[in-house]
Amino acid sequence: MDLPTFWFGVVALFWLGFLFLEGFDFGVGMLLPILGDVVLDTIGPVWDANEVWLIVAAGATFAAFPAWYAALFSGAYLPLLLLLVALIGRGVAIEYRGKVDTDRWRHTWDRVLVTASWLAALCVGLIVATTALGLPLDAAGNRVGSPFAAFRPEILLGGLAIAAFALLHGTFFVTLKTEGDIRDRARRFGLRIAPVALLPVIAFPLLVQLREGHPWTWIPLAVTVIAAVSAVFRLRAVWDGQAFALLGLAVVGLVVTVFGALYPDVLPSTLDPAHSLTVHGAASAHYTLTVMTWVAGFGAPAVLVYQSWTYWVFRRRIGTS
């Protein structure tokens, strides 16, 4: 495997890590008015570390594929700006909501947290969908037309898919990390919303497959559908760990479908396929990719070990008492 293809896979892996870990963070924020304050304790020790995956995904894209980074970050400027505002709002709300012991103060920051969680998940979905389904790019890689080019109906489906996944993922995470009444209420809520929430989660990768897919990407798409449906049945059977793992497998299938269908492009042009940015055309020089590979070879295992240790230390379930 050549280095540009390798780093395309690494960027996809970073996006997968972000969607899996930050996905339930977003979902827990969405669930705050439904399940109560205790849900925030489930992500208290880990939420800020989970956001690192977005930083490394953006950083790897910038270093390994500068043309992709430039075209996507300028062409989808509005979703990216809204995402940054939402992430800042989430962080501030989580840290500030307990600084003053009044209901008004806490409820104000709770509203910020819930709104920012929904907005962040939607914007992440818009960005992923824009990458998969493309922008109106000219021969120079510049966006043609309105700044709202990243808000087409099929792109909005991607935003809805990630937001629905995050809500369901957060619900499954709460059932895994809590006990007693909160766990039972989370399970009932998850089973109630699952039939609706899974529709965009399945429809979006199916749309990408039908438009851009290869024969082999039907396999991860099938994995997405089977794992997502099985997760709901496992939740109904009160197998929380299996349900959470299967929903995680579903997002693995989704990411593999989307990025697999995208390859060898990194950002398709909706004006002319000849203007699409490709893996090899958008990549940095061989020397840059070689240095990045050595750095990642030492740095990535350290990050994985640290995060794994953190989750192990805080593995116990949380009660309401």
C-alpha positions, 0 to 999 in steps of 0.5 A: 500500500502506498503512503497516500492510500495509507494516510487516507485510511488513517484519516478515516480511522480518526473520523471513526474514533471521533464518531464512536467516542464523541458520538455518545458524548453528544448523545448524553448532552441531548439526553440531559432534559430527558434523563436528568443531570446524572447522565453527565457523570457518565462522560465527566472523566472522558468527554474532553479527551474524546474531542482530541480525535477531531483535532487529530483528524483535522490535523492529519488531513491538513498535513497529509492532504493539504488540497483536501483540507483547503477545499473542504474547510473553505467549501464547507465553511459554515458547517465547520464554523457552527461546529466550532461554536457548538464545541466551545459552547458544550465545553463551557456549559459542562464546566460552568453549569456547576459554578453557581448554585442556582436553578436559573444559572444551571438551567441556562447552561443546560439549554446551551449544552443541549443545543450545542450537542444537537448542533455539533452532531448535525454539523459533523454529519454535514461535513462527513456527507459533504466529503462523501457527496462532494461540492461544486468545485472548479478545476482549481479546487475552489467552490463555485456558488453560494456558501450554502452549497453544503446544505443540499438535501442529501447533505442534510440527510448525512447531518440527520444520520449522525445526529440520530446515531449520536442520540441513540449511541448516547442512550445505549451508553447511559444504559451501559454506565448506569444502574437502577431507575436511570438505566431502565428509563434510558433503555425504554427511551432507546427502544422507543426512538430506535425505529425512527433514529435508525432510518437516517443512519441506514439511509445515508450510507445506502445513498452514498453506496448507490451514488458512489459505491463499489461492489465491495462496499456493499459488505460494510453497508450490510454490516451497518444494517445488521449490526444496528438492528441487532443492537436494538434486539440486544438492548431489548434483551437487557444485554447492554454491553452487546447492544453498545458494541453492536451499535459501535460496529454499525458506525464502523460499517458506516464509516467504511462504506462512506470512505470506501465508496469515496476512494480514490477521491477525497472530495468529489466535484459535483460540477465535473468529475474531472475536477474531483480531488483524488487521494494521490492528487491531493496528497503531500510529498512522499517525505512529509508522509514518511515523517508523519508515519514515523511520528504517528507510529510512536504517538498513536499507541501512547494516546490509545493506551492512555484513553484505554486506561482512563476508561478502565479506571472509570468503568463502574456503573453510576447510580442515582443515590 
